[in-house]
Amino acid sequence: MKTVVLIHGGDFHPSHEAYVDSLQTAKVDIDRLCPSINWKQTLQEELGEDYEVFLPYMPLRDNAEYELWKLWFEKVMGALNRPCVLIGHSLGAMFLLKYLSEQKPKNLIKALFLIAPEYLGSKKEHEKTCFDLKEDISSITEVVQQIVFFHSENDPVVLYENQSIFQKLLPKAQYITLSDKGHFNVEQFPELLERIKEV
C-alpha cells in the first residue's frame, strides 16, 4: 500500500487587521460557492486500491500561520509513521517547500509534487504568518527522493514566471508546464496521476 498526503491551499495575511480588510474588500464569486468536484476529492478513486490518500485539513486555511501548519503537519506525519508521497497545492506547496528546506522529516519522502507554488522570497515583514523561504533551499534534495513542479501558463493566481524562479533554486527538480489548468482547480489532473504512479 502506497501512502499519499495532500496539503491543500489557503491564504495568509501579515496581521489580523489585514485579514479583516481582505474580508471586507473581497468580491464574492458566486460560482465558487457552488459544490464542485475536483481532482483532490477523486484522487483516491483515480489511484485505486494500491494507494491510501490522506487529505489533512490544515488549521485556519483562510488566515494561515506557518507555525500552526507546521505543528499539525508534524502530528499527522507522526501518526502515519511510514514512507509517503507528498503533494502540495498553492499555499500547501509553499508550506512543504518551507518545511522541507528547514526540517528533516522522520518519514521517508519518496516524492514531492508541488502544484502552483508562489515564490515569496525571504521577506521578513510577514512575521508569524510567513511562508517565505531561505535564500538557499537546496537542502530539500537531501530529504526528498524526487521533486516535481507543476505550473500552468494561464494561472490567474500564481504567475507562471514563478516556475523560472524555482528552476534557479532547485535545478535538479523536474518542471512540468501546462497551458490550460489555471490555478489547478480542475476536475481532472491526469498528468499528476501519471507521475504518482511512476514513483
C-alpha positions as CSV (number, residue, x, y, z in Angstrom):
1,M,0.0,0.0,0.0
2,K,1.4,3.4,-1.1
3,T,0.7,6.4,1.0
4,V,-0.1,9.9,-0.4
5,V,-0.5,13.0,1.7
6,L,-2.1,16.1,0.0
7,I,-1.8,19.5,1.6
8,H,-4.4,22.0,0.3
9,G,-4.0,25.6,-0.5
10,G,-5.2,28.6,1.5
11,D,-4.4,32.3,2.2
12,F,-2.4,34.2,4.7
13,H,-2.2,37.8,5.9
14,P,0.5,39.8,7.7
15,S,-1.9,40.8,10.5
16,H,-5.4,40.4,11.9
17,E,-6.3,43.8,10.5
18,A,-5.1,42.8,7.0
19,Y,-7.3,39.7,7.2
20,V,-10.4,41.7,8.3
21,D,-9.7,44.2,5.5
22,S,-9.4,41.3,3.0
23,L,-12.8,40.0,4.1
24,Q,-14.4,43.5,3.8
25,T,-13.0,44.2,0.3
26,A,-13.2,40.8,-1.3
27,K,-15.7,40.2,-4.1
28,V,-17.8,37.2,-3.7
29,D,-17.6,34.8,-6.7
30,I,-21.0,33.0,-6.6
31,D,-19.7,30.2,-8.8
32,R,-17.1,29.2,-6.3
33,L,-19.8,28.8,-3.6
34,C,-21.5,26.0,-5.5
35,P,-20.4,22.4,-4.6
36,S,-17.9,21.1,-7.1
37,I,-15.7,18.1,-7.6
38,N,-12.1,18.5,-8.4
39,W,-9.1,16.2,-8.7
40,K,-8.3,16.4,-4.9
41,Q,-11.6,14.7,-4.0
42,T,-11.3,12.0,-6.6
43,L,-7.5,11.3,-6.1
44,Q,-8.1,8.1,-4.0
45,E,-10.6,6.7,-6.6
46,E,-8.4,7.5,-9.5
47,L,-5.2,6.0,-7.9
48,G,-7.0,2.8,-6.9
49,E,-6.8,0.3,-4.0
50,D,-3.0,0.1,-4.1
51,Y,-2.9,3.7,-2.6
52,E,-4.2,5.3,0.5
53,V,-4.7,9.1,0.2
54,F,-4.8,11.4,3.2
55,L,-6.2,15.0,2.9
56,P,-5.5,16.7,6.3
57,Y,-7.4,19.8,6.8
58,M,-4.9,22.4,7.8
59,P,-5.8,25.0,10.5
60,L,-7.1,28.4,9.7
61,R,-6.8,27.9,5.9
62,D,-8.1,31.4,5.2
63,N,-5.7,33.1,7.5
64,A,-2.9,30.5,7.7
65,E,0.0,30.8,10.1
66,Y,3.1,28.7,9.2
67,E,3.8,27.6,12.8
68,L,0.3,26.2,13.2
69,W,0.5,24.4,9.9
70,K,3.9,23.0,10.9
71,L,2.6,21.8,14.3
72,W,-0.4,20.0,12.7
73,F,1.6,18.6,9.8
74,E,4.2,17.0,12.2
75,K,1.3,15.4,14.2
76,V,-0.2,14.0,11.0
77,M,3.1,12.7,9.7
78,G,3.9,11.2,13.2
79,A,0.6,9.4,13.2
80,L,1.2,8.0,9.7
81,N,4.8,6.9,10.6
82,R,5.5,5.5,7.1
83,P,7.1,6.4,3.8
84,C,4.9,8.6,1.7
85,V,4.4,10.8,-1.4
86,L,3.7,14.5,-0.5
87,I,1.6,16.7,-2.7
88,G,1.1,20.4,-2.1
89,H,-1.2,22.7,-4.0
90,S,-0.7,26.5,-3.9
91,L,-0.1,27.6,-0.3
92,G,0.2,23.8,0.5
93,A,3.1,23.6,-1.9
94,M,4.7,26.8,-0.4
95,F,4.3,25.2,3.1
96,L,6.0,22.0,2.0
97,L,8.9,23.9,0.4
98,K,9.5,25.9,3.5
99,Y,9.1,23.0,5.9
100,L,11.3,20.6,4.0
101,S,14.0,23.3,3.5
102,E,14.2,23.9,7.3
103,Q,13.3,20.5,8.8
104,K,14.5,16.9,8.4
105,P,11.3,14.8,8.3
106,K,11.2,11.5,10.2
107,N,9.2,9.9,7.4
108,L,10.9,8.9,4.1
109,I,9.6,11.2,1.4
110,K,9.6,9.2,-1.9
111,A,8.4,12.1,-4.0
112,L,7.3,15.7,-3.6
113,F,4.8,17.2,-6.1
114,L,4.4,20.9,-5.9
115,I,1.5,22.4,-7.8
116,A,1.4,26.2,-8.4
117,P,3.6,27.4,-5.6
118,E,4.4,31.1,-5.4
119,Y,7.9,32.3,-4.5
120,L,7.8,34.9,-1.7
121,G,11.5,35.3,-1.4
122,S,12.9,36.0,2.0
123,K,10.6,38.8,3.0
124,K,10.7,39.5,6.8
125,E,7.5,41.6,7.1
126,H,5.2,38.6,7.1
127,E,6.2,37.8,10.7
128,K,4.4,34.8,12.2
129,T,2.2,34.1,9.1
130,C,5.3,33.9,6.9
131,F,5.6,31.2,4.2
132,D,8.8,32.8,2.8
133,L,11.9,30.7,2.0
134,K,15.6,30.8,2.9
135,E,17.8,32.0,0.1
136,D,19.2,28.5,-0.2
137,I,16.6,25.7,-0.2
138,S,18.8,23.1,-1.9
139,S,18.7,21.0,1.3
140,I,15.3,19.8,0.2
141,T,17.1,17.5,-2.3
142,E,18.7,15.7,0.7
143,V,15.4,14.7,2.3
144,V,13.2,14.1,-0.8
145,Q,14.0,11.5,-3.4
146,Q,12.2,13.2,-6.3
147,I,10.8,16.7,-6.8
148,V,8.3,17.7,-9.5
149,F,6.8,21.1,-10.0
150,F,3.6,21.8,-12.0
151,H,2.7,25.3,-13.2
152,S,0.1,26.4,-15.7
153,E,0.7,29.3,-18.2
154,N,-2.8,30.6,-17.6
155,D,-2.8,30.6,-13.8
156,P,-4.7,33.7,-12.7
157,V,-3.5,33.4,-9.0
158,V,0.2,32.5,-9.2
159,L,2.1,33.9,-12.2
160,Y,3.8,31.4,-14.4
161,E,7.1,33.3,-14.0
162,N,7.4,31.6,-10.6
163,Q,8.5,28.5,-12.3
164,S,11.7,30.1,-13.6
165,I,12.5,31.3,-10.1
166,F,12.2,27.8,-8.7
167,Q,14.2,26.4,-11.6
168,K,17.2,28.5,-10.4
169,L,16.7,27.5,-6.8
170,L,16.2,23.8,-7.4
171,P,17.8,23.0,-10.8
172,K,17.7,19.2,-10.2
173,A,13.9,19.1,-9.8
174,Q,11.6,18.3,-12.7
175,Y,9.4,21.1,-14.1
176,I,6.2,20.5,-16.0
177,T,4.4,23.3,-17.8
178,L,0.8,23.0,-18.7
179,S,-1.2,25.5,-20.7
180,D,-4.8,25.2,-19.6
181,K,-5.1,24.3,-15.9
182,G,-5.5,27.7,-14.4
183,H,-4.8,27.5,-10.7
184,F,-5.4,23.8,-10.9
185,N,-9.0,23.9,-9.5
186,V,-10.0,21.5,-12.2
187,E,-11.9,18.2,-12.3
188,Q,-9.2,16.1,-13.9
189,F,-5.4,16.1,-13.4
190,P,-4.1,13.1,-15.3
191,E,-0.6,14.5,-15.6
192,L,-0.3,14.3,-11.8
193,L,-1.8,10.8,-11.6
194,E,0.7,9.5,-14.2
195,R,3.6,10.9,-12.2
196,I,2.4,9.5,-8.9
197,K,2.1,6.0,-10.4
198,E,5.7,6.2,-11.6
199,V,7.0,6.6,-8.1
